[in-house]
């Protein structure tokens, strides 16, 4: 795994809904803005303020266009704090609430979007994440001709234009505001200034993505009125440059003026890729493992005409493309772990206030992988124990086929010791691998019926090397086409050197 694959830039989009009005009596509606801070992973690390959004006047449902970039390393916790304030021009800004988000959890959520209730205030904050790429910028200069007047006989419209794109959010397809122009006061023939707009924000580098270009009349009370608009694309704007322009229409289809395109060109970025006319954000089928940065298996100790070739998709690309992630866990109950009633053994259950080695691994490693699971429900398997005198190499832990959250995994693990098992051996992974592969295939088939994708990670926790390496390698080869990655974590101080053989096999398969 290279450093470039480990660390990537993630772009964050922020909006809020149903904020509490804190402007005060007879002072209108709040003017909210948000401040975004990256929190340190430990007490000694200082928080880093990324910046703040623009101020949205007189609204309790701000959809900020300012975005924020963070460096994100897969598996490393990255938490951000978003504080919302009401701007007070003469005095201290008033707090409207705050919420904390884990970037990995946002990436793993439906539509790469996470919603949280604001602490210390009313309303909901939404954060959306996607991989940041350098597609360059759109240099855009427009003017309006005979824009309809919505201010009556005694005034003129104060027009600005707004661009929105369709994204997949918590409720399916929805439109995000990605750019707003300046407001031109009292002018039905506005001449907006030339702007450089980030193509990543604007259209994810897809020059043919359909965008909504709307013209609004600005109102000081925040109730801006839609004058008219069109649907177009970056290529549509480029092709319209210097021509007759676009007629904008109201929702009822009435003409409301004309937009003239004086300048529209793509500058900067990776020309070979950003200028391609089609650059879809949809990930390829997950038969090629999306967790390429993990490899297919990790063994870790416990602690335009000719389209350019697109870069190899990363984990974030798959998540942004709508690929759902699933996690299943397999736990080693072989006798080599020691008697769980004796202190110092790996499964020791005698101290309710201290986690044993397996619980620590579930909590620390499982919680990282669980961030990306789409429904936070996990199958938990056991292997290496006897029931009724027969060794079982794959059995269900707990009473439910799937459990809720990391606490559910630990609960199912503890219930297993009350199920009448006898810890035995040998250490065999093959049945667990086959069961997880079947789970992964079933998950992908169910997702495909809904036009989605699904990919599964199997986390195996074991205290020692497998008994039959050749059989395990053969099993891995037999399930290589399943949408599945396997992560093996060694528990305790045993020698796991021989397991490197499996890692080599996985590399050959991948």
N, C-alpha and C positions, 0 to 999 in steps of 0.2 A: 504494500500500500504506500503510494507516494505521498509526499507532503501536500501536493496540490489536490490529491483526492481526499485527504483527511480534512482539509480546511477549505471552506467555500464561503462566498459572500451571499448572504440572504437579505432580501429586501422586504421590509415590513410596511404594511399599509394599515392605517388606523381610522376608525370611525366610531361614533357613539350614537346611542338612541335613548330617547326619553330622559335626558338629563334634568336635574332639578334646577329650576330658575332661582338663582341666588342674587339677582341684580338688586332686589329690594323693592319695596312698595313704590309705585309710580315712577319706576326707573326702567321700564320696558323689560326686554328679554336679555338674558346673559349672552356674552360674546366669548364663547369657549375657545381655548387653544390647549394643546397637550404638550407635555414635556416628557421625553423618553430617556430613561437612564438604564445603562447596563450595570447589573449588580455583580459584585465580586463573588467568587466561589468560596471564599473563606474570609474570616474576619479581618485579615491583614490586607486584603485586596480592596482598593478604593473604588467606589462606584464611578462610572464614567458617563457623563451627560452627553448623549448623542446630539441633542438639539431639541427644537420645538417646532410645532406646526404653525401654519398661518392662523390668524384669528378669524373665526367665522362669526359674522355679525348677526346678532338677534336670532339665534336658533338654538334649539335644544336637541337637534338631531344633526350634528356636524359630520360631514364626510370630507375629511381633510385630504388635500392633494399632496401635501408634503410626505415623502417617504423616507425611511431610514435604513441604512445598511449596517449589518453586523457581520463579523467573522464568526462562522459557526463550524465547530469540529464535531463530527459525528461521535456520539457517545459521551461527549463532555457537556455537563449542564451549562446552559446559558440562559440566564433569567433576566428579563427586562421589567422595569417598573414604569408604568404610564400614569402620570398625574395630570388631571384635567383642571384648568383654572378658568375663571371668568375674568377677562381683562378689565381692569379699572384704570382709566387714563390718569386720574388724579387721586392716587392712593394705592394701597396694596391690592394686588390681585387676589380674588377670592377663590379658595379651593372648592372644587365641585366633586371630588372623589378620586380614587386611584385603584389600580388593579395591577397584579403581577402575573406575568406569563413566562412559561418555559418555551423557548424557541422550538425545541424538539417536539414538545407536545402540540404546538401550533402546526408544525409540519405534518404530524401524524393525524390531525383532526380532519374531519370531512371538509373538503374544499380548502384544505390548508388554512382553515379559519377557526379561531377559538373565540368564544364569547364569555365574558365574566361580568358579574354584578359589581358595580363600583363600591368599594369600601369607603365609608365616610360620606356617602352621598347616594342619590338615587340614579337609576339608569343603568345601561349596559354598555360595556366597551367591547369592540370587536377588533381583533388583530388578525391580519392575513399575511402569510409568508410565502415567498417564492424565491427561487434561486436567482441571484443577480447576475446578469450578463451584460457585456458591453456591445450593444447593437448600434451605437452611435446616437445621433440626435436628428430631429426634424427641424430644419430652419423654416419657419412659417411666418408669412406676413399676409394679413387679410384686411379687407375693409367691407363695410356694409353699404348698400345702396337702397334708399327708400325703405328702411326698416319701419315696420308698422309702429304707430304710436299707441301705447297702452295707457298713457297718463291723462287722457281727456283733452279738453279744449285749452286748458290753462297751463299745460306743461308738455314736455317731450320725454320720450323714453330715455333711460340711462342704460344703453345696451352693453352687454359683455357676452362672450361666447364660452361654452363649456363643452368639454369632450368626455364622453363616458365609453367604457368598454364592458363587454359581457364577461363575467367570471363565474366560476362554479363556487358557490359559497355554502353556508350551512343549510340554506333552504333551496338548494339547486341553483339554477341560473339566476343571476342578479347583475345589476349594472353598478359599476364603481366609477365615481368621478375621478378622472386622471389628470385633468387640466382645466384651469379657469384663466381667462384673460383678464386684463385690466378693465375697469369700468370707464366708459366714455360718457360724461354727463351731458344731458340735454342735447342729444345729437342723433338724428335719424339717418345720418350718413357717416357712421363712425369709421375712423381710420386707426385701427389698432396697431400698436408697435410690433416690430419684428421680434420673434421669440425663438429660443432654442429649447426644444422639448425632448426629453429623454425618451428614445424609442422603446427602451425596456419597460418604462412605466406606461407609455402610451399604448403599445400594441404587442408587447412581448417579442418584438423583432419580426412579427408577421405583418408584412406590408399590405397584405390583402385582408387582414382582419376587419370585419365590419364594425365601424364606430358610429356613435351618435354624436352629431355636431349640432348643438342647440344654441339659440340666441335667447337671452333672458333680459328682462327689464329689472334692473337693480332697485330694490326698495329698502329704505333704511330700517324698516321694522322686521327685516329678514324674510318677508313673504315675497320673494322674487317671483316675477310672473314670466312664464314661458311665452315667448313671442312666436317662435317657429323653429323648425330644424330640418335636418336631412340625415340620411344614413349614407356613409361613404367609407373610404379606407385611405391609408396613406398613399397608396398608388393612385386612388381616385383624386386626391388633392394634387398630387404631382402632375397628373394628366390634365387637370383643370387649370393649371397655371397659365395665365395670360389669355385665357379664353373667356367665354361669356360668364363663367362663374356658376353658382348654384342658386336656384330659387328655393327659399325656405318656406315651409308650409306649416300651418297650425295642425293640431290633432284632427281637426275636421277637414283638412285638405285645402284650406284657403291659403293663397299666396300671401306671405308676410314680408317680402323683401328679397334682396339678392345678396349673396356673399361673393366677393371678388377675391380670387387667389392671386396675389402678386408675387409671392415667393413660396416655394415648397420643394425642398431638396433634402436628401439624407447626407449628413456629413459625419465624419469620424467613425469610430467603431471598427469592427472586423468586417471589412468590405466583402470578403468572400462569403460571409455567412449572413450578416445583417441585411445586406441588400437583396438577398434572395426573395423572390416574390411570395414564397410560401414557407413559413417556418412554424409548424404546428407545435403546440405545447403538449399534445397528447403523447404519452409515453408508448414505446413499442410493447408488444405482448411480453408478459413477464416470464416467458420460458427462459429468457436470458436474465439471470438473477439481478434484481435491482439493487441489492446490497453488495454491489461490486467492491465497495470499499472494505467490506468485511472478508472478502473472498467467499468461496462457497463453504469454507469451514475454518474456524479459528480455534486454536487450542491455547488456552490462557491459564496461568496460575491464578489462584484465588487472591486476590489483592484488587433567378431568371431563366435561359434555355438550357444551359448545363448547370444543374443545381450542385453547389459545392457539397461535399460530404460533411454531414453534421458531426460534431464531436460525440464521442461515446457518452451515452446518457449516464449521469451520476445518480446517486440515491435520491437527491433532492429533485432531480428532473422527473423521476418516476412518481414521487409524492405529489409534485405539482401537476403532473399529468392525470391525477385522479386514481392512482393505484392504491388500493386499500392494503394495509399491512395486518397480519395476524401473528400471534405468538403462541407457541405451546411449549410446555416445560416437562422435562423428564428427570426423575430423581433416582439416584442409586441407593437401593436398600440391601445391598450385599453385606454379608457378615464381616467383611474386612473393615467396615466403618466402625466396628466396635459396638459394645453393648450400650444402647442409648440410656440405660439407667446409671452408667458409670461416668463420673466427671472426667472431662478431658477427651472423651470420645466425640467423634464428628457429629453424631446425631443426639448428643446428650440433651435429655428433656427434663432434667431435675431442677432447673432454675428458671422460673417464670419471668424473671426480670432481666435475663441476659440471653441474647440470641446465640444459638450454636452456629457452627461453621456453615451449615447448609442454609439456615435462615439468613445469615449475613449475606451470602451469595445471592439468594433470591431477592433480598431487599435491595442490594446495591446494583447488581448486574441486571436483574429482572426489571427493575424500575426504569433503567435506561432504555432497554428494548421495548418496554411497555409504553413508552411515550409515543411510539409510532403505531401502536395497535389501534385500529379504527373503532372498535366497540368495547375495548377494555374487558373482554371476556376470554378466558384462557382454559384450554384443556390441560390437565395435569396428570402425567403418567408416572408410574413407578416401575422399577425392574429389579430383578435379582432377589426376590423374596419367595418363600414357600407359603402356599395356601392349601390346607388339607393334604400336606405332604408332597405337593407338586410345585416345582419351581416355576414361577411365572416371570417371563421376560418382558411383559408389558401388561400393566393393569391400571385401572382407573384409581386415582387418589381422591378420596372424599366421596360424598354422596351424589354430587352433580357432575354431569359430563363436561360442563364449563363453569368456571368460578369467576367472580367479579373482583378485579383489581389484584394488586400485590398482596393485600391482606387476605384475599380469598385463596391465593396460592399457598400462603403460609398456613392458613386454616386447613386446607385439604391435606397438606403435608403432615400436619399434626394429627389429623383424624386417622391417617393411615396406621399409626402406631396403636390405635385402639380397634383395629379391624381384624385382629387375630393372626397377623402375619408372623412368620419366622424368618429372620434375616438369614440369607443363604448365599448362593453363588451358582455359577460363575458370572462374570460381568459380560453381558451380551447386549449389544446395541441394535442388532439387526431388526428385531420386532418393533422396537420403538421407532426406528428409521422408517420402516414400512408403514406403520400406523400414521406417523406424521406426514409422510408423502401422500397417503390417501386423503388425509385431512386437507392438505394443501391443494390437491387436485379438485376435491369437492368444493373448497372455498372459491377457487378460480372459476369453476363451472357455474356456481351460483351467482358470482359477480358478473360473469359474462352475460347471463340472462338479463341483467339490468344495464348492460352496456358499460360495465365497469371492469376493473382488473383487481386481482387479489394475489398477494404474495405472503408466504409464511416463513417465519424463522423458528427453528427448533433449538431450544436451549437445553443442553444435557449437562447435568451436574453429577460428577462421579469422582470417587476417591482413588481410582486406579485405572490402569490400562485395560483395554478390552481383552478378553481371553483368546479370541480368534481374529487376528488382524486381517488375514486373507479373506475370511467370510464377510467381515465388515466392509472391506474395500470393494468386494464383489457386490454387496448390497448397495453401497453408494453409487456404483456404476449403473445398477439396475433402476435406480430412481433419479438418475441425473436429469431427466426431462421434466420432473415435477417442479413446480414453482416454489422451491424450498431451499433455504440456506440452513446450515447446521453450525451452531456455536457450542463447543465443548469447553466446560470450565472445570479445571481440576481442583478438588477440595482436599485440603490437608497437605502433608509433606511427602507424598509418594513420588517416585520417579516416573514422569510422564514422557520421558525421552522417546520411547518406542512409538508414541502416538504421532510423532512427526511423520511417520509413514503415511498415516491417513491424511494429513495435511497435504503431502505431496500428491497423493491420489486425487484429492479434491482439486488441486491446481491443474492436474492433467484433464480432469473432467470439465472444469470451467473453461 
